[in-house]
Amino acid sequence: MKKKNIVIVAIIGFAVILLTAATFYGNDRGAAPEESDETGEQPDTEVAEEETAEADYDYPPEKAEQVLADQEELETAILAESEGSTLDNPYVNVDPYNRSPLSALVIFDTEEPAKVTFTVKGKDDKADISETVKEYRSHHELPVLGLYPGYTNTIEISAETESGEVLEHTFTVTTEDLPEEMPEIEIKEAQPEKMKLGESELTFYIPSTRYAFAFDVNGDVRWYGSGFNSHVLQELDNGNLLYLGKDDNSGSAYNRLFETTYIGKVYNAFIISERAAESEAEGIESTLIHHDVAELPSGNLLLTVNDGSGVYMEDTMIEMDRETGEVVKVMDLKDLFPKEVYEEYEPREDNGLIDWFHQNSVVYDESDDSIIISGRHQDTVMKIDYGTGEIKWILAHPEGWNEEMEEYLVDGDSGDFKYPAAQHDATILPDFDDDPDTIDIMLLDNNTVVTRGNEKVSEQYSAGTHYRINEETLDAEIVWTYGEELGEDYFTNIISSARYREDSDNVLLDFGHTDGGERSSFVEVTHDEQSEIVFEAEMTGFRTGAWAYRSSRNALYNDKWEERFSLGAQN
């Protein structure tokens, strides 16, 4: 049995993130909707897209060819070293790609084709992580995931031939301890039967900076990335992970965008420009891609970026070709707002830039080729036609809007209707009412007024809120909300997320910056009138700035992993 030791380097030194925002809004004319042609019809969407695609952007991502070339050499060496391995004496390589320390690559051959099941034994029976390869094969490359850190893990392999013969082998793999700066995890509540966790499904801690990790219902970390991560860690349609990281953990900027697997194999990598990178506050790592990425039906990626002007930040999006890194479209949010909104917004004291919108999420709506975005510093969620760039609706407190933009405001259904304030993570929900005219969205209402909103309740609590918007009448209602019951103890003035879990009809909430940034709490509640807490995890003891930006639930073995994973394969 061959093993490779893990070397984890804990990088010391980090500063405090300070988010500052002034409150100003102009009342003059806004940007007019796109004008119709002489026939009175709107311009053709394809033409509008083509014209937008010609817009220039000075900081396009570049393909990181060397990363892929280095990996190809690594895999060639692994295949050579593992040649001749058998089930009784398999090739075992811990963290083969130097990106996923709680994983191992196991390779062996069987004389007859066999279907293989492999299991990482848990510290109790419910914590086993097991997977079965669906095909019968003679050559077996197993990405073993879910190892415990600082532990001698037991791995069981069972190979059943087509004739029914079962071959078995058990061995151990020892891993290194977690980095010292990883937070402490306390499970305060866990009802797995009501959480309806899938096999190998873990709770993911997506950080503002530093280490991304995932843990089981016992609070044991079973996966983490050894490369630092910032904001972007999401599963793509093909089952791979999109991961915003660095080429060096000691670097001052997040300058790499990786498409990878949970074992750390890279399928695509891009160099992200540091020239237009900006930080959340002085002394904090900077980045060009600052908060979110949306995957489009074409496979291209829509990135939230800085415009690179040296004046404004976090108010632009670019569509990036998934294969080449070429920028094929630019959307500048300044084109949608009156000039006074951004020109007269007070600059930040630390860097002198104007962070007037502070876009923190984007999601694509395939039903009508539009996007829904969230702007913290305008206390605004808005829907935009992706082809024409026209505003469809605005979910925001009616205070301070000019006459032209008022026509897009959705109207709350009651006098006590709560508009979001400094919100995060606006996502599209299933069609609960089966009405094509309405759209259901979920968001985390931080409830701290920046530019507009209800000052009387500001900063008293934060809440996950389910809104339903009639896109024809522009009426809105709150279908469900939870968080006010928790009060100020779970108030989070920045970051955080709310994710609906369709399998369980629960909502996983991340209160990421509570107790003044000393604690991040994940609370899963039922999406009904009872709002019963079925899971709660509390994270403390992390470095300042390494708060939970978002939480999510991902399975280490999704339904795409087997067709994607093979040494030497890049697509």
Secondary structure, 3 states (H helix, E strand, C coil): CECCCCCCCCCCCCCCCCCCCCCCCCCCCCCCCCCCCCCCCCCCHHHHHHHHHCCCCCCCCEECHHHHHHHHHHHHHHHHHHCCCECCCCEEEECCCCCCCCEEEEEEEEEEEEEEEEEECCCCHHHCEEEECCCCEEEEEEEEECCCCCCEEEEEEEEEECCCCEEEEEEEEECCCCCCCCCEEEEEEECHHHHCCCCCEEEEEEECCCCCEEECCCCCEEEECCCCCCCCEEECCCCCEEEEECCCCCCCEECEEEEECCCCCEEEEEECCCCCCEECCCCCCEECEEEEEEECCCCCEEEEECCCCCCECCCEEEEECCCCCCEEEEEEHHHHCCHHHHHCCCCCCCCCCECCCCEEEEEEECCCCEEEEEEHHHCEEEEEECCCCCEEEEECCCCCCCHHHHCCECEECCCCCCCCCCCEEEEECCCCCCCCCEEEEEEEECCCCCCCCCCCCCCCCCEEEEEEEECCCCEEEEEEEECHHHHHHHCCCCCCEEEEECCCCEEEEEEEEEHHHCEEEEEEEECCCCCCEEEEEEEECCCCCCCEEEEEEEECCCCCHHHHCCCCCCC
